[in-house]
Amino acid sequence: MYSTVGNKISSIRKELGITQQELADRIGLNRPSLVKIENSQRAISLDEGEAISKALGISLETLLSEEKEEDVSQSFVKAFKSRGMNQNNIDEIAKYELLFDAFITQEQIYRGE
């Protein structure tokens, strides 16, 4: 998943005319770390995901959603909303998804996969 996130960060950053250094400064990272994220060489933490989405002016859910899964994602959002969940609840679920993906990525790195 983080390869999609990295590509999305890079694309949106470029669309907004923000340099890597500017984005790195806004989110409190050094530029080499941001480069690794954009090049899918490093996963992002929950805090970094929140900071990046805020700096890019998008929701955390948008940052985490994969384009090919957009229809499925929207179906889940509609299902959650029909059960009384609001956007804040859905954003919380997206945060847990990011955290879970980070743990999986770290485990894969540890195993050398």
MOPAC internal coordinates of N, CA, C and O (Angstrom, degrees):
PM7 1SCF
backbone

  N    0.0000 0     0.00 0     0.00 0    0    0    0
  C    1.4447 1     0.00 0     0.00 0    1    0    0
  C    1.5234 1   111.91 1     0.00 0    2    1    0
  O    1.2310 1   120.13 1   144.16 1    3    2    1
  N    1.3406 1   117.35 1   -35.84 1    3    2    1
  C    1.4536 1   117.10 1  -174.48 1    5    3    2
  C    1.5089 1   113.18 1   -68.36 1    6    5    3
  O    1.2310 1   119.74 1   162.63 1    7    6    5
  N    1.3338 1   118.09 1   -17.37 1    7    6    5
  C    1.4600 1   117.87 1   174.68 1    9    7    6
  C    1.5233 1   109.74 1   -68.14 1   10    9    7
  O    1.2310 1   120.15 1   140.56 1   11   10    9
  N    1.3199 1   117.31 1   -39.44 1   11   10    9
  C    1.4546 1   121.45 1   177.03 1   13   11   10
  C    1.5157 1   110.32 1   -66.05 1   14   13   11
  O    1.2310 1   120.35 1   138.22 1   15   14   13
  N    1.3174 1   116.93 1   -41.78 1   15   14   13
  C    1.4599 1   121.34 1   179.33 1   17   15   14
  C    1.5246 1   109.65 1   -62.57 1   18   17   15
  O    1.2310 1   120.20 1   134.44 1   19   18   17
  N    1.3200 1   117.23 1   -45.56 1   19   18   17
  C    1.4628 1   120.56 1   179.23 1   21   19   18
  C    1.5138 1   112.28 1   -59.91 1   22   21   19
  O    1.2310 1   120.73 1   135.77 1   23   22   21
  N    1.3235 1   116.22 1   -44.23 1   23   22   21
  C    1.4634 1   120.45 1   177.89 1   25   23   22
  C    1.5204 1   111.11 1   -63.24 1   26   25   23
  O    1.2310 1   120.78 1   139.96 1   27   26   25
  N    1.3223 1   116.11 1   -40.04 1   27   26   25
  C    1.4591 1   120.62 1  -179.27 1   29   27   26
  C    1.5310 1   110.14 1   -65.93 1   30   29   27
  O    1.2310 1   120.36 1   136.55 1   31   30   29
  N    1.3273 1   116.91 1   -43.45 1   31   30   29
  C    1.4687 1   120.68 1   178.41 1   33   31   30
  C    1.5272 1   109.77 1   -58.59 1   34   33   31
  O    1.2310 1   120.72 1   131.71 1   35   34   33
  N    1.3195 1   116.24 1   -48.29 1   35   34   33
  C    1.4616 1   121.14 1  -179.21 1   37   35   34
  C    1.5275 1   111.39 1   -60.60 1   38   37   35
  O    1.2310 1   120.36 1   133.26 1   39   38   37
  N    1.3257 1   116.92 1   -46.74 1   39   38   37
  C    1.4671 1   120.91 1  -178.17 1   41   39   38
  C    1.5193 1   112.04 1   -63.01 1   42   41   39
  O    1.2310 1   120.61 1   131.90 1   43   42   41
  N    1.3279 1   116.44 1   -48.10 1   43   42   41
  C    1.4717 1   119.80 1  -178.55 1   45   43   42
  C    1.5249 1   110.26 1   -66.16 1   46   45   43
  O    1.2310 1   120.39 1   138.49 1   47   46   45
  N    1.3197 1   116.86 1   -41.51 1   47   46   45
  C    1.4694 1   121.03 1   178.68 1   49   47   46
  C    1.5258 1   110.21 1   -57.35 1   50   49   47
  O    1.2310 1   120.64 1   134.46 1   51   50   49
  N    1.3355 1   116.37 1   -45.54 1   51   50   49
  C    1.4639 1   120.73 1  -179.51 1   53   51   50
  C    1.5271 1   111.26 1   -66.56 1   54   53   51
  O    1.2310 1   120.27 1   139.23 1   55   54   53
  N    1.3494 1   117.09 1   -40.77 1   55   54   53
  C    1.4634 1   120.88 1   177.93 1   57   55   54
  C    1.5232 1   111.17 1   -59.46 1   58   57   55
  O    1.2310 1   120.71 1   144.37 1   59   58   57
  N    1.3313 1   116.25 1   -35.63 1   59   58   57
  C    1.4643 1   121.29 1  -179.61 1   61   59   58
  C    1.5240 1   112.87 1   -82.92 1   62   61   59
  O    1.2310 1   120.39 1   174.12 1   63   62   61
  N    1.3323 1   116.86 1    -5.88 1   63   62   61
  C    1.4528 1   120.77 1  -179.92 1   65   63   62
  C    1.5194 1   113.60 1    71.63 1   66   65   63
  O    1.2310 1   120.89 1  -149.54 1   67   66   65
  N    1.3310 1   115.91 1    30.46 1   67   66   65
  C    1.4638 1   121.96 1  -179.63 1   69   67   66
  C    1.5265 1   108.29 1  -101.31 1   70   69   67
  O    1.2310 1   120.20 1   -47.23 1   71   70   69
  N    1.3142 1   117.23 1   132.77 1   71   70   69
  C    1.4667 1   120.26 1   177.06 1   73   71   70
  C    1.5262 1   109.66 1   -78.04 1   74   73   71
  O    1.2310 1   121.20 1   -16.43 1   75   74   73
  N    1.3158 1   115.31 1   163.57 1   75   74   73
  C    1.4644 1   119.37 1   176.09 1   77   75   74
  C    1.5214 1   110.70 1   -59.91 1   78   77   75
  O    1.2310 1   120.35 1   139.34 1   79   78   77
  N    1.3220 1   116.93 1   -40.66 1   79   78   77
  C    1.4628 1   120.34 1  -179.48 1   81   79   78
  C    1.5272 1   111.08 1   -64.41 1   82   81   79
  O    1.2310 1   120.25 1   138.63 1   83   82   81
  N    1.3335 1   117.12 1   -41.37 1   83   82   81
  C    1.4680 1   120.35 1   179.08 1   85   83   82
  C    1.5251 1   111.08 1   -62.70 1   86   85   83
  O    1.2310 1   120.60 1   134.82 1   87   86   85
  N    1.3338 1   116.46 1   -45.18 1   87   86   85
  C    1.4601 1   119.32 1   179.42 1   89   87   86
  C    1.5214 1   110.56 1   -65.56 1   90   89   87
  O    1.2310 1   120.39 1   136.60 1   91   90   89
  N    1.3094 1   116.86 1   -43.40 1   91   90   89
  C    1.4655 1   120.59 1   178.79 1   93   91   90
  C    1.5297 1   110.43 1   -58.04 1   94   93   91
  O    1.2310 1   120.21 1   136.53 1   95   94   93
  N    1.3272 1   117.20 1   -43.47 1   95   94   93
  C    1.4652 1   121.07 1   178.68 1   97   95   94
  C    1.5264 1   111.25 1   -63.16 1   98   97   95
  O    1.2310 1   120.49 1   138.61 1   99   98   97
  N    1.3294 1   116.67 1   -41.39 1   99   98   97
  C    1.4701 1   120.88 1  -178.52 1  101   99   98
  C    1.5264 1   112.46 1   -64.53 1  102  101   99
  O    1.2310 1   120.42 1   147.79 1  103  102  101
  N    1.3295 1   116.81 1   -32.21 1  103  102  101
  C    1.4703 1   119.78 1  -175.33 1  105  103  102
  C    1.5189 1   113.13 1  -103.23 1  106  105  103
  O    1.2310 1   120.60 1   179.70 1  107  106  105
  N    1.3294 1   116.45 1    -0.30 1  107  106  105
  C    1.4592 1   119.47 1   176.39 1  109  107  106
  C    1.5169 1   115.19 1    77.99 1  110  109  107
  O    1.2310 1   120.56 1  -150.52 1  111  110  109
  N    1.3216 1   116.54 1    29.48 1  111  110  109
  C    1.4687 1   121.82 1   175.84 1  113  111  110
  C    1.5200 1   108.84 1  -115.33 1  114  113  111
  O    1.2310 1   120.84 1   -18.93 1  115  114  113
  N    1.3224 1   116.00 1   161.07 1  115  114  113
  C    1.4596 1   117.47 1   171.09 1  117  115  114
  C    1.5318 1   108.04 1   -85.22 1  118  117  115
  O    1.2310 1   120.73 1   -22.34 1  119  118  117
  N    1.3201 1   116.21 1   157.66 1  119  118  117
  C    1.4607 1   120.96 1  -176.21 1  121  119  118
  C    1.5254 1   112.92 1   -59.32 1  122  121  119
  O    1.2310 1   118.56 1   136.99 1  123  122  121
  N    1.3506 1   120.36 1   -43.01 1  123  122  121
  C    1.4687 1   119.23 1   179.02 1  125  123  122
  C    1.5369 1   113.26 1   -57.77 1  126  125  123
  O    1.2310 1   120.09 1   145.11 1  127  126  125
  N    1.3225 1   117.44 1   -34.89 1  127  126  125
  C    1.4719 1   119.82 1   177.56 1  129  127  126
  C    1.5203 1   110.81 1   -66.82 1  130  129  127
  O    1.2310 1   120.54 1   138.20 1  131  130  129
  N    1.3350 1   116.57 1   -41.80 1  131  130  129
  C    1.4613 1   120.28 1   178.03 1  133  131  130
  C    1.5252 1   110.61 1   -64.27 1  134  133  131
  O    1.2310 1   120.23 1   139.62 1  135  134  133
  N    1.3176 1   117.16 1   -40.38 1  135  134  133
  C    1.4703 1   121.07 1   177.77 1  137  135  134
  C    1.5276 1   109.94 1   -58.95 1  138  137  135
  O    1.2310 1   120.14 1   136.08 1  139  138  137
  N    1.3260 1   117.33 1   -43.92 1  139  138  137
  C    1.4672 1   120.85 1   178.89 1  141  139  138
  C    1.5225 1   111.13 1   -62.74 1  142  141  139
  O    1.2310 1   120.10 1   139.91 1  143  142  141
  N    1.3329 1   117.41 1   -40.09 1  143  142  141
  C    1.4668 1   120.67 1   178.01 1  145  143  142
  C    1.5243 1   109.61 1   -63.01 1  146  145  143
  O    1.2310 1   120.34 1   130.81 1  147  146  145
  N    1.3272 1   116.95 1   -49.19 1  147  146  145
  C    1.4646 1   120.70 1  -178.48 1  149  147  146
  C    1.5251 1   112.28 1   -63.99 1  150  149  147
  O    1.2310 1   120.12 1   150.48 1  151  150  149
  N    1.3218 1   117.37 1   -29.52 1  151  150  149
  C    1.4682 1   121.50 1  -179.86 1  153  151  150
  C    1.5254 1   112.98 1   -94.14 1  154  153  151
  O    1.2310 1   120.43 1  -167.84 1  155  154  153
  N    1.3252 1   116.79 1    12.16 1  155  154  153
  C    1.4731 1   122.91 1   176.65 1  157  155  154
  C    1.5201 1   113.02 1    62.20 1  158  157  155
  O    1.2310 1   120.56 1  -148.48 1  159  158  157
  N    1.3148 1   116.53 1    31.52 1  159  158  157
  C    1.4598 1   120.81 1   177.39 1  161  159  158
  C    1.5228 1   111.57 1  -102.72 1  162  161  159
  O    1.2310 1   120.72 1   178.01 1  163  162  161
  N    1.3341 1   116.24 1    -1.99 1  163  162  161
  C    1.4578 1   121.00 1  -177.52 1  165  163  162
  C    1.5183 1   108.66 1  -154.15 1  166  165  163
  O    1.2310 1   121.07 1   -45.65 1  167  166  165
  N    1.3244 1   115.56 1   134.35 1  167  166  165
  C    1.4612 1   120.47 1   175.55 1  169  167  166
  C    1.5247 1   109.00 1   -79.39 1  170  169  167
  O    1.2310 1   120.88 1   -17.67 1  171  170  169
  N    1.3294 1   115.92 1   162.33 1  171  170  169
  C    1.4555 1   119.92 1   177.26 1  173  171  170
  C    1.5190 1   109.96 1  -105.28 1  174  173  171
  O    1.2310 1   121.32 1   -29.58 1  175  174  173
  N    1.3112 1   115.07 1   150.42 1  175  174  173
  C    1.4624 1   120.50 1   176.31 1  177  175  174
  C    1.5248 1   108.70 1   -83.86 1  178  177  175
  O    1.2310 1   120.92 1   -10.21 1  179  178  177
  N    1.3077 1   115.85 1   169.79 1  179  178  177
  C    1.4576 1   120.84 1   177.77 1  181  179  178
  C    1.5226 1   110.38 1   -59.67 1  182  181  179
  O    1.2310 1   120.20 1   133.27 1  183  182  181
  N    1.3263 1   117.22 1   -46.73 1  183  182  181
  C    1.4671 1   120.82 1   179.84 1  185  183  182
  C    1.5223 1   111.43 1   -61.33 1  186  185  183
  O    1.2310 1   120.52 1   138.90 1  187  186  185
  N    1.3288 1   116.61 1   -41.10 1  187  186  185
  C    1.4634 1   120.23 1   178.50 1  189  187  186
  C    1.5247 1   110.88 1   -65.57 1  190  189  187
  O    1.2310 1   120.41 1   139.36 1  191  190  189
  N    1.3252 1   116.82 1   -40.64 1  191  190  189
  C    1.4609 1   120.56 1   177.90 1  193  191  190
  C    1.5139 1   111.86 1   -60.34 1  194  193  191
  O    1.2310 1   120.97 1   136.80 1  195  194  193
  N    1.3293 1   115.75 1   -43.20 1  195  194  193
  C    1.4659 1   119.86 1   178.00 1  197  195  194
  C    1.5261 1   111.06 1   -64.64 1  198  197  195
  O    1.2310 1   120.36 1   135.89 1  199  198  197
  N    1.3272 1   116.91 1   -44.11 1  199  198  197
  C    1.4680 1   120.84 1  -179.27 1  201  199  198
  C    1.5259 1   111.18 1   -64.84 1  202  201  199
  O    1.2310 1   120.61 1   137.53 1  203  202  201
  N    1.3212 1   116.43 1   -42.47 1  203  202  201
  C    1.4664 1   120.68 1  -179.51 1  205  203  202
  C    1.5204 1   110.43 1   -65.33 1  206  205  203
  O    1.2310 1   120.21 1   133.31 1  207  206  205
  N    1.3303 1   117.21 1   -46.69 1  207  206  205
  C    1.4640 1   119.52 1  -179.19 1  209  207  206
  C    1.5285 1   110.54 1   -61.95 1  210  209  207
  O    1.2310 1   120.27 1   140.01 1  211  210  209
  N    1.3253 1   117.10 1   -39.99 1  211  210  209
  C    1.4707 1   120.66 1   178.09 1  213  211  210
  C    1.5268 1   110.51 1   -64.25 1  214  213  211
  O    1.2310 1   120.25 1   134.41 1  215  214  213
  N    1.3327 1   117.14 1   -45.59 1  215  214  213
  C    1.4684 1   121.45 1  -178.97 1  217  215  214
  C    1.5277 1   111.97 1   -63.91 1  218  217  215
  O    1.2310 1   120.51 1   148.70 1  219  218  217
  N    1.3294 1   116.62 1   -31.30 1  219  218  217
  C    1.4672 1   120.92 1  -179.72 1  221  219  218
  C    1.5253 1   112.54 1   -90.22 1  222  221  219
  O    1.2310 1   120.48 1   174.16 1  223  222  221
  N    1.3326 1   116.69 1    -5.84 1  223  222  221
  C    1.4602 1   120.53 1   178.18 1  225  223  222
  C    1.5128 1   113.97 1    73.51 1  226  225  223
  O    1.2310 1   120.53 1  -148.99 1  227  226  225
  N    1.3343 1   116.60 1    31.01 1  227  226  225
  C    1.4607 1   121.06 1   178.28 1  229  227  226
  C    1.5253 1   108.70 1  -126.72 1  230  229  227
  O    1.2310 1   120.77 1   -15.24 1  231  230  229
  N    1.3187 1   116.14 1   164.76 1  231  230  229
  C    1.4617 1   119.35 1   177.26 1  233  231  230
  C    1.5268 1   109.54 1   -79.07 1  234  233  231
  O    1.2310 1   121.15 1   -21.22 1  235  234  233
  N    1.3079 1   115.40 1   158.78 1  235  234  233
  C    1.4635 1   120.06 1   175.97 1  237  235  234
  C    1.5224 1   109.83 1   -61.76 1  238  237  235
  O    1.2310 1   120.59 1   143.09 1  239  238  237
  N    1.3213 1   116.47 1   -36.91 1  239  238  237
  C    1.4701 1   120.78 1   178.17 1  241  239  238
  C    1.5288 1   110.72 1   -60.00 1  242  241  239
  O    1.2310 1   120.40 1   137.00 1  243  242  241
  N    1.3213 1   116.85 1   -43.00 1  243  242  241
  C    1.4638 1   121.04 1   179.08 1  245  243  242
  C    1.5214 1   110.81 1   -63.95 1  246  245  243
  O    1.2310 1   120.78 1   137.91 1  247  246  245
  N    1.3254 1   116.12 1   -42.09 1  247  246  245
  C    1.4616 1   120.06 1   178.97 1  249  247  246
  C    1.5183 1   111.20 1   -61.46 1  250  249  247
  O    1.2310 1   120.43 1   140.32 1  251  250  249
  N    1.3243 1   116.79 1   -39.68 1  251  250  249
  C    1.4612 1   120.93 1  -174.41 1  253  251  250
  C    1.5151 1   114.40 1   -85.01 1  254  253  251
  O    1.2310 1   120.33 1   157.75 1  255  254  253
  N    1.3298 1   116.98 1   -22.25 1  255  254  253
  C    1.4593 1   118.75 1  -175.74 1  257  255  254
  C    1.5180 1   110.31 1   -71.44 1  258  257  255
  O    1.2310 1   121.44 1   -38.04 1  259  258  257
  N    1.3124 1   114.85 1   141.96 1  259  258  257
  C    1.4567 1   121.12 1   177.41 1  261  259  258
  C    1.5148 1   108.15 1   -94.52 1  262  261  259
  O    1.2310 1   120.62 1   -40.91 1  263  262  261
  N    1.3212 1   116.42 1   139.09 1  263  262  261
  C    1.4573 1   121.54 1  -176.46 1  265  263  262
  C    1.5254 1   112.00 1   -55.06 1  266  265  263
  O    1.2310 1   119.99 1   134.51 1  267  266  265
  N    1.3185 1   117.62 1   -45.49 1  267  266  265
  C    1.4597 1   120.36 1  -176.52 1  269  267  266
  C    1.5265 1   111.91 1   -69.30 1  270  269  267
  O    1.2310 1   120.49 1   162.47 1  271  270  269
  N    1.3292 1   116.67 1   -17.53 1  271  270  269
  C    1.4561 1   120.72 1   179.54 1  273  271  270
  C    1.5206 1   112.14 1  -103.35 1  274  273  271
  O    1.2310 1   120.51 1  -167.64 1  275  274  273
  N    1.3349 1   116.63 1    12.36 1  275  274  273
  C    1.4544 1   120.29 1  -174.87 1  277  275  274
  C    1.5207 1   111.71 1   -59.29 1  278  277  275
  O    1.2310 1   119.82 1   135.56 1  279  278  277
  N    1.3449 1   117.95 1   -44.44 1  279  278  277
  C    1.4550 1   120.55 1  -179.44 1  281  279  278
  C    1.5244 1   111.11 1   -63.29 1  282  281  279
  O    1.2310 1   120.34 1   137.12 1  283  282  281
  N    1.3293 1   116.96 1   -42.88 1  283  282  281
  C    1.4596 1   121.29 1   178.04 1  285  283  282
  C    1.5179 1   109.59 1   -63.54 1  286  285  283
  O    1.2310 1   120.58 1   136.70 1  287  286  285
  N    1.3317 1   116.50 1   -43.30 1  287  286  285
  C    1.4604 1   121.45 1   179.38 1  289  287  286
  C    1.5253 1   110.43 1   -59.98 1  290  289  287
  O    1.2310 1   120.38 1   134.95 1  291  290  289
  N    1.3133 1   116.88 1   -45.05 1  291  290  289
  C    1.4642 1   120.20 1   179.38 1  293  291  290
  C    1.5240 1   111.36 1   -64.77 1  294  293  291
  O    1.2310 1   120.18 1   145.91 1  295  294  293
  N    1.3268 1   117.26 1   -34.09 1  295  294  293
  C    1.4639 1   120.50 1   176.51 1  297  295  294
  C    1.5185 1   110.74 1   -64.15 1  298  297  295
  O    1.2310 1   120.78 1   138.53 1  299  298  297
  N    1.3381 1   116.11 1   -41.47 1  299  298  297
  C    1.4582 1   119.79 1   177.67 1  301  299  298
  C    1.5279 1   110.85 1   -65.06 1  302  301  299
  O    1.2310 1   120.48 1   137.96 1  303  302  301
  N    1.3258 1   116.70 1   -42.04 1  303  302  301
  C    1.4663 1   120.22 1   179.26 1  305  303  302
  C    1.5226 1   109.74 1   -59.58 1  306  305  303
  O    1.2310 1   120.54 1   134.27 1  307  306  305
  N    1.3303 1   116.58 1   -45.73 1  307  306  305
  C    1.4663 1   119.95 1   178.97 1  309  307  306
  C    1.5228 1   111.22 1   -62.37 1  310  309  307
  O    1.2310 1   120.59 1   138.90 1  311  310  309
  N    1.3388 1   116.47 1   -41.10 1  311  310  309
  C    1.4672 1   120.12 1   179.01 1  313  311  310
  C    1.5208 1   110.92 1   -64.46 1  314  313  311
  O    1.2310 1   120.24 1   136.44 1  315  314  313
  N    1.3279 1   117.14 1   -43.56 1  315  314  313
  C    1.4650 1   120.41 1   178.55 1  317  315  314
  C    1.5250 1   110.84 1   -62.68 1  318  317  315
  O    1.2310 1   120.70 1   136.03 1  319  318  317
  N    1.3240 1   116.27 1   -43.97 1  319  318  317
  C    1.4687 1   119.81 1  -179.06 1  321  319  318
  C    1.5252 1   111.17 1   -65.30 1  322  321  319
  O    1.2310 1   120.41 1   145.04 1  323  322  321
  N    1.3337 1   116.83 1   -34.96 1  323  322  321
  C    1.4661 1   119.39 1   179.33 1  325  323  322
  C    1.5213 1   111.73 1   -67.96 1  326  325  323
  O    1.2310 1   120.66 1   161.16 1  327  326  325
  N    1.3348 1   116.34 1   -18.84 1  327  326  325
  C    1.4631 1   121.15 1   177.84 1  329  327  326
  C    1.5296 1   111.45 1   -97.84 1  330  329  327
  O    1.2310 1   120.83 1  -166.03 1  331  330  329
  N    1.3204 1   116.02 1    13.97 1  331  330  329
  C    1.4534 1   120.15 1   175.07 1  333  331  330
  C    1.5148 1   115.80 1    91.80 1  334  333  331
  O    1.2310 1   119.81 1  -174.55 1  335  334  333
  N    1.3299 1   117.96 1     5.45 1  335  334  333
  C    1.4658 1   119.65 1   178.56 1  337  335  334
  C    1.5253 1   109.15 1   -81.22 1  338  337  335
  O    1.2310 1   121.13 1   -36.01 1  339  338  337
  N    1.3150 1   115.45 1   143.99 1  339  338  337
  C    1.4595 1   119.61 1   177.08 1  341  339  338
  C    1.5294 1   109.85 1  -104.47 1  342  341  339
  O    1.2310 1   120.90 1     1.14 1  343  342  341
  N    1.3263 1   115.89 1  -178.86 1  343  342  341
  C    1.4638 1   120.27 1  -177.04 1  345  343  342
  C    1.5242 1   111.61 1   -62.06 1  346  345  343
  O    1.2310 1   120.05 1   145.61 1  347  346  345
  N    1.3257 1   117.51 1   -34.39 1  347  346  345
  C    1.4710 1   120.01 1   178.05 1  349  347  346
  C    1.5257 1   110.99 1   -62.43 1  350  349  347
  O    1.2310 1   120.39 1   138.85 1  351  350  349
  N    1.3502 1   116.85 1   -41.15 1  351  350  349
  C    1.4622 1   120.01 1   177.36 1  353  351  350
  C    1.5274 1   110.91 1   -62.61 1  354  353  351
  O    1.2310 1   120.93 1   138.01 1  355  354  353
  N    1.3008 1   115.82 1   -41.99 1  355  354  353
  C    1.4611 1   120.89 1  -179.01 1  357  355  354
  C    1.5288 1   110.10 1   -66.39 1  358  357  355
  O    1.2310 1   120.24 1   140.12 1  359  358  357
  N    1.3352 1   117.15 1   -39.88 1  359  358  357
  C    1.4686 1   120.48 1   176.37 1  361  359  358
  C    1.5234 1   110.95 1   -63.11 1  362  361  359
  O    1.2310 1   119.97 1   142.99 1  363  362  361
  N    1.3294 1   117.66 1   -37.01 1  363  362  361
  C    1.4694 1   121.33 1   177.14 1  365  363  362
  C    1.5312 1   110.44 1   -62.81 1  366  365  363
  O    1.2310 1   120.49 1   137.64 1  367  366  365
  N    1.3263 1   116.67 1   -42.36 1  367  366  365
  C    1.4648 1   120.60 1   177.85 1  369  367  366
  C    1.5298 1   109.55 1   -61.78 1  370  369  367
  O    1.2310 1   120.30 1   138.65 1  371  370  369
  N    1.3226 1   117.03 1   -41.35 1  371  370  369
  C    1.4663 1   120.96 1   178.88 1  373  371  370
  C    1.5271 1   110.99 1   -62.11 1  374  373  371
  O    1.2310 1   120.25 1   143.80 1  375  374  373
  N    1.3357 1   117.12 1   -36.20 1  375  374  373
  C    1.4679 1   120.92 1   177.63 1  377  375  374
  C    1.5261 1   110.26 1   -62.98 1  378  377  375
  O    1.2310 1   120.65 1   136.04 1  379  378  377
  N    1.3296 1   116.37 1   -43.96 1  379  378  377
  C    1.4626 1   119.54 1   179.04 1  381  379  378
  C    1.5241 1   111.31 1   -65.59 1  382  381  379
  O    1.2310 1   120.48 1   144.59 1  383  382  381
  N    1.3223 1   116.69 1   -35.41 1  383  382  381
  C    1.4621 1   120.29 1   177.16 1  385  383  382
  C    1.5293 1   110.12 1   -62.18 1  386  385  383
  O    1.2310 1   120.50 1   136.47 1  387  386  385
  N    1.3258 1   116.64 1   -43.53 1  387  386  385
  C    1.4643 1   120.66 1   178.27 1  389  387  386
  C    1.5190 1   111.05 1   -62.09 1  390  389  387
  O    1.2310 1   120.53 1   135.99 1  391  390  389
  N    1.3094 1   116.60 1   -44.01 1  391  390  389
  C    1.4605 1   121.26 1   179.41 1  393  391  390
  C    1.5248 1   110.54 1   -62.08 1  394  393  391
  O    1.2310 1   120.45 1   135.74 1  395  394  393
  N    1.3197 1   116.74 1   -44.26 1  395  394  393
  C    1.4578 1   121.96 1   179.06 1  397  395  394
  C    1.5280 1   110.78 1   -62.20 1  398  397  395
  O    1.2310 1   120.42 1   135.10 1  399  398  397
  N    1.3377 1   116.81 1   -44.90 1  399  398  397
  C    1.4643 1   120.70 1   178.60 1  401  399  398
  C    1.5243 1   111.63 1   -62.60 1  402  401  399
  O    1.2310 1   120.30 1   142.77 1  403  402  401
  N    1.3292 1   117.03 1   -37.23 1  403  402  401
  C    1.4683 1   120.48 1   178.14 1  405  403  402
  C    1.5232 1   110.75 1   -64.08 1  406  405  403
  O    1.2310 1   120.40 1   138.79 1  407  406  405
  N    1.3369 1   116.84 1   -41.21 1  407  406  405
  C    1.4613 1   120.04 1   177.83 1  409  407  406
  C    1.5261 1   111.16 1   -63.47 1  410  409  407
  O    1.2310 1   120.25 1   136.89 1  411  410  409
  N    1.3200 1   117.12 1   -43.11 1  411  410  409
  C    1.4637 1   121.15 1   178.94 1  413  411  410
  C    1.5288 1   110.09 1   -62.50 1  414  413  411
  O    1.2310 1   120.41 1   135.65 1  415  414  413
  N    1.3154 1   116.81 1   -44.35 1  415  414  413
  C    1.4596 1   121.08 1   179.49 1  417  415  414
  C    1.5221 1   111.24 1   -61.66 1  418  417  415
  O    1.2310 1   120.40 1   135.86 1  419  418  417
  N    1.3219 1   116.84 1   -44.14 1  419  418  417
  C    1.4618 1   120.33 1   178.58 1  421  419  418
  C    1.5217 1   110.89 1   -62.44 1  422  421  419
  O    1.2310 1   120.13 1   140.08 1  423  422  421
  N    1.3072 1   117.36 1   -39.92 1  423  422  421
  C    1.4645 1   121.37 1   178.08 1  425  423  422
  C    1.5294 1   110.40 1   -63.74 1  426  425  423
  O    1.2310 1   120.39 1   137.40 1  427  426  425
  N    1.3338 1   116.87 1   -42.60 1  427  426  425
  C    1.4598 1   120.69 1   178.91 1  429  427  426
  C    1.5264 1   111.22 1   -64.71 1  430  429  427
  O    1.2310 1   120.45 1   140.01 1  431  430  429
  N    1.3211 1   116.74 1   -39.99 1  431  430  429
  C    1.4679 1   120.53 1   177.38 1  433  431  430
  C    1.5164 1   109.65 1   -64.09 1  434  433  431
  O    1.2310 1   120.53 1   136.51 1  435  434  433
  N    1.3244 1   116.59 1   -43.49 1  435  434  433
  C    1.4604 1   121.57 1  -179.97 1  437  435  434
  C    1.5257 1   110.68 1   -60.19 1  438  437  435
  O    1.2310 1   120.49 1   140.09 1  439  438  437
  N    1.3336 1   116.66 1   -39.91 1  439  438  437
  C    1.4668 1   121.39 1  -179.26 1  441  439  438
  C    1.5247 1   112.26 1   -79.93 1  442  441  439
  O    1.2310 1   120.33 1   169.87 1  443  442  441
  N    1.3218 1   116.97 1   -10.13 1  443  442  441
  C    1.4614 1   120.89 1  -179.68 1  445  443  442
  C    1.5081 1   113.43 1    80.40 1  446  445  443
  O    1.2310 1   120.47 1  -156.67 1  447  446  445
  N    1.3126 1   116.70 1    23.33 1  447  446  445
  C    1.4751 1   120.74 1  -179.12 1  449  447  446
  C    1.5031 1   111.01 1   -84.04 1  450  449  447
  O    1.2310 1   120.10 1   180.00 1  451  450  449

